[in-house]
Amino acid sequence: MSLKQKITIIILIVVSVILAVLGSAAYYNRLNDTINDSILQNMKEMSEHDVKNIKSTLDSTWRDLESTGARLEVYRDRIDDIEQFQAFLRVEKVATFFSKIYMIDTNGNVYTDTYIINDGVNLKYVSDLMNGVAGQTKCVGWYSEISSSIVDKNSLFYGVTIDKISLNIKNSLGDQEELEFVGVIGIANVLDIAKTLEISSFDGRGLSMVIDTNGDYVVRPKDDIISQTNNYFDWFKTGSFSNNDNADEIITRVKNNESLYIRYTNGNNDPRIVTFTHIPETEWCLILTIPLSVLLEQSNGFMWMTILVLMVLVLAFLVFLLVIVKMWSSSHYAKAESKVKGEFLSSMSHEIRTPLNGLIGLNHLMKQNVDDPVKLHTYLDKSDVTANYLLTLINDILDYSKLQDGKVEFESKPYDLVSMLDNIVTMFQDRMNQKKINFNVTSAFEHSVILGDETRLKQVIINILGNAVKFTSEGGTIVLDVSQELKESKVFTKFIIKDNGCGMNKDFIPKIFESFAQESNEISKATEGTGLGMPISKLIIEKMGGKILVDSEVNVGSTFTVIFPAVMTSLDSQEKVAVVKKNNKQLHILVAEDNELNAEVLEDILKLEGFTVVLATNGQEAVDIFKESKLNEFDVILMDGQMPVMNGFDATKAIRALDREDAKKIKIFACTANTISGERAKAVECGMDGLIPKPLNIEKLLKLLNNE
């Protein structure tokens, strides 16, 4: 490698690193803002969710108290004295799960299940409930707001007004007395609300609490430092605020039932984000707080992920460049073909820069539209397609390098040449029709099932056929002939691909299998190619123990002959998945899949193909749905292997064991990511008709279902 080449590579590396650093810095700032907004939105949603849960608990509690008043109205004629009335309250306490239930009369007295508080009118909320102050018909309060003689410090009291209920009963002195009740108070443990405030997000470092308008705790936080004070506002005032916020102004806004989201550093120099959310129909406020360090950790995590992605892209580019340089410098035709290689490098540079430019542009658009989910998803989809193209391009180069170094492992498993040939012909038929090329295919197989690597063989035949289509003018002819010959327990398969296209110069034929070799003619100038297709094909066939022969003449055409040996075999019966017949009716399919996304995608695909689909989220549910269905209602069951409650294999056994005719006949296919031989045998053993490996090949699945 020359000094100039080394300097060029070093410059490329330095520039790539600088661009990565600058891009990462810009991306970090935008990412920080996005994460901050996302966490604030998450906190807001969590606060609203907790408020709804608390409000639901309160509403349920108030309804229970209203039911107590309604039952008193029903049973009042059966209550003759104060003891029976107190017994009624004891029964209500058990029925409603309150620790205590009290009744308020029109004089402000509070009746318990054991005694009477005659000065109840002086208790907070009691007089309000009696007189309907400001239309108040419900209340809830902390233990400090009611007589400590009837409520312990871990309790909350709830009150509701009721329509006036009159009781004519004997008091403890035996005198007849008429009482009129207008309210009900229930006592419950504060843990009923505290349970709704457990935070699982933010690694358990978030705190939630409930305070009243005075700042006193209704539900205390778990944090020991904050819990040392009895009043949250006292603790709150010891901190500092961003954006020139003032503690007194914030407290006033909280007392006015405003919802706030602020940044705050407490007295222990612990920066936090705090949200205040008012709880409707109460004088309470829900507080949610998380450390600012949570934001920084998530930003740093995303930052490192971004840097890793950029490093992978830079590394891919450098690997690509190094491979090209290595191939360029090692070729003994370097001088004679320097111009060709320069054009190839320019072409590859253009090819790789184009998707990279697209990725950079899409990344910019995503950052500009991070708050628009529709556009964001569109850009993500395009980014995925572009990245896959870039990966394919790099893989082609690396594939050639690995084949040269003998590092490619070839599969050795049974496949059907007839089926492979049908797939190839189908693949090229549209291209032939578009160019109005006469495509003639003949074949004669004595042993169509052989051992080998079907994918690699298809790669060779597709490459040669693709070149034939490319270099054959409109209205031309291409012939594909396949034959076999048996020699010494091996079968030799011969593919002959002949066209009447532009052909090649006799001097160029020996160079066709050399890397970067491309003959210059009018047709080749109008087509794109890397000059690696035929060298890769030659390496593949040689690794299979075969050879490729070429014969060509300018303006007459070319003939490529591919010959390779293989061992004869037969397809395993377990590989032959039974085909489902439509019988001219729409198939009704039961899909058992516990992964919500996989189920949704599969359902949409099947419905688009005209099938009707019913989903089950586990094996037991699939059994139950089939058991409840009409006879022969379902035509096929696609059963995931690993599912909760009951796996797919046990579910299949359960369905086959049902006492109904269609349970024995219905087609059941395992759809599983675990495709080891033991899993396939397990599927057959439990009564399945075959196994479809994940990730699902949609074309093969639809072909199976459509009996093509």
WONOR-V695640 format. One record per pair of residues at least 6 apart in sequence whose ideal C-beta (glycine too) atoms are under 6 Angstrom apart, sorted by the first residue. I is the first residue (numbers start at 1). J is the second residue. Records with the same first field share a line. If there is no record, write none. Layout:
BEGIN
I = J + J
END
This chain:
BEGIN
1 = 329
16 = 314
20 = 310 + 314
24 = 306 + 307
27 = 306
28 = 303
30 = 367
31 = 302
32 = 299
34 = 370
35 = 298 + 299
36 = 295
39 = 295
40 = 261
43 = 275 + 288
47 = 275 + 277 + 286 + 288
50 = 196 + 197 + 286
51 = 277 + 279 + 286
53 = 196
54 = 193 + 196 + 279
55 = 280
57 = 193
61 = 158
62 = 138 + 160
64 = 96
65 = 160 + 184 + 186
66 = 160
68 = 92 + 184
69 = 162 + 184
72 = 165
73 = 165
76 = 167
79 = 85 + 167 + 169
81 = 169 + 170
82 = 169 + 171 + 172
86 = 113
89 = 101 + 113
90 = 113
92 = 101
93 = 101
98 = 186 + 187 + 188
99 = 187
100 = 187
101 = 186
102 = 110 + 112 + 185
103 = 111 + 181 + 184
104 = 110 + 126 + 183
105 = 179 + 180 + 181
106 = 180 + 182
108 = 120 + 121 + 130
109 = 116 + 118 + 120
110 = 117 + 120
120 = 126
121 = 127
123 = 146 + 147
124 = 145
125 = 139 + 141 + 159
128 = 136
129 = 159 + 161 + 183
130 = 182
137 = 161
138 = 160
139 = 159
140 = 158 + 282
141 = 157
142 = 218
143 = 151 + 153 + 155
146 = 157
151 = 157 + 187
154 = 189 + 190
155 = 187
156 = 188 + 190
157 = 185 + 187
158 = 186
159 = 183 + 185
160 = 184
161 = 183
164 = 180 + 182
165 = 181
166 = 180
167 = 179
168 = 178
170 = 176
171 = 177
193 = 219
194 = 219
197 = 208
199 = 206 + 208
202 = 290 + 294
205 = 291
206 = 290
207 = 221 + 223 + 289
208 = 288
209 = 219 + 221 + 287
210 = 218 + 219 + 284 + 286
211 = 217 + 232 + 285
212 = 218 + 283 + 284
213 = 255 + 283
215 = 231 + 232 + 233
216 = 231
218 = 284
220 = 227
226 = 235
229 = 235
233 = 251
237 = 247
238 = 267
239 = 264 + 265 + 266 + 267
240 = 265
241 = 264
242 = 263
245 = 262
254 = 276 + 285
257 = 278
259 = 277
260 = 276
261 = 275
262 = 274
263 = 273
264 = 272 + 274
265 = 271
271 = 292
272 = 289 + 291
273 = 290
274 = 289
275 = 288
276 = 285 + 287
277 = 286
278 = 285
279 = 286
316 = 394
320 = 394 + 397
323 = 397 + 401
324 = 345
328 = 341
340 = 516
341 = 516
344 = 516
351 = 393
355 = 386 + 389 + 390
358 = 386
359 = 386
362 = 379 + 382 + 383
365 = 379
366 = 376 + 379
369 = 375 + 376
400 = 532 + 536
402 = 408
403 = 539
410 = 453
411 = 453
412 = 451
414 = 449 + 569 + 571
415 = 454
416 = 448 + 449
417 = 445 + 448
418 = 448
420 = 454
424 = 461
425 = 441
428 = 465
431 = 469
432 = 439
435 = 474
436 = 474 + 475
437 = 472 + 476 + 478
438 = 477
439 = 478
440 = 479
441 = 480
442 = 481
443 = 482
444 = 483
445 = 484
446 = 484
447 = 491 + 568
449 = 569 + 570 + 571
450 = 566
451 = 566 + 567 + 569
452 = 566
456 = 540
460 = 537 + 540 + 541
461 = 495
463 = 533 + 537
464 = 497 + 560
468 = 478 + 497 + 499
470 = 527
471 = 501 + 502 + 523
472 = 499 + 501
476 = 500
477 = 500
478 = 499
479 = 498
480 = 497
481 = 496
482 = 495
483 = 494
484 = 491 + 493
485 = 492
490 = 565
491 = 566 + 568
492 = 565
494 = 563
495 = 562
496 = 561
497 = 560
498 = 559
499 = 557 + 558
500 = 557
501 = 557
502 = 521 + 523
503 = 552 + 553 + 554 + 555 + 556 + 557 + 558
504 = 519 + 552
505 = 554
508 = 519
509 = 550 + 552
511 = 517
512 = 534
513 = 534 + 535 + 538
515 = 535
516 = 531
517 = 531
518 = 531
538 = 548
541 = 548 + 564
544 = 564
545 = 565
546 = 563 + 564
547 = 563
548 = 562
549 = 561
550 = 560
551 = 559
552 = 558
574 = 680
577 = 690
578 = 689 + 690
579 = 707
580 = 636 + 667 + 705
581 = 707
582 = 707
587 = 611 + 635
588 = 612 + 634 + 635
589 = 611 + 613 + 636
590 = 614 + 634 + 637
591 = 602 + 613 + 615 + 638
592 = 616 + 622 + 639 + 640
593 = 599 + 640
594 = 617 + 618 + 643 + 644
599 = 615
603 = 613
606 = 613
607 = 613
609 = 702
616 = 622 + 625
618 = 643 + 644 + 645
619 = 643 + 646 + 647 + 648 + 650 + 651
620 = 645 + 646
622 = 651
623 = 651 + 654 + 655
626 = 655
631 = 662
632 = 662
636 = 667
637 = 668
638 = 669 + 671
639 = 648 + 652 + 668 + 670
640 = 648 + 671
641 = 648 + 670 + 672
649 = 682 + 686
652 = 668 + 686 + 687 + 688
653 = 686
655 = 663
656 = 663 + 687
667 = 689
668 = 688 + 689
669 = 689 + 690 + 692
670 = 683 + 688 + 691
671 = 692
673 = 694
675 = 693
680 = 691
683 = 691
END
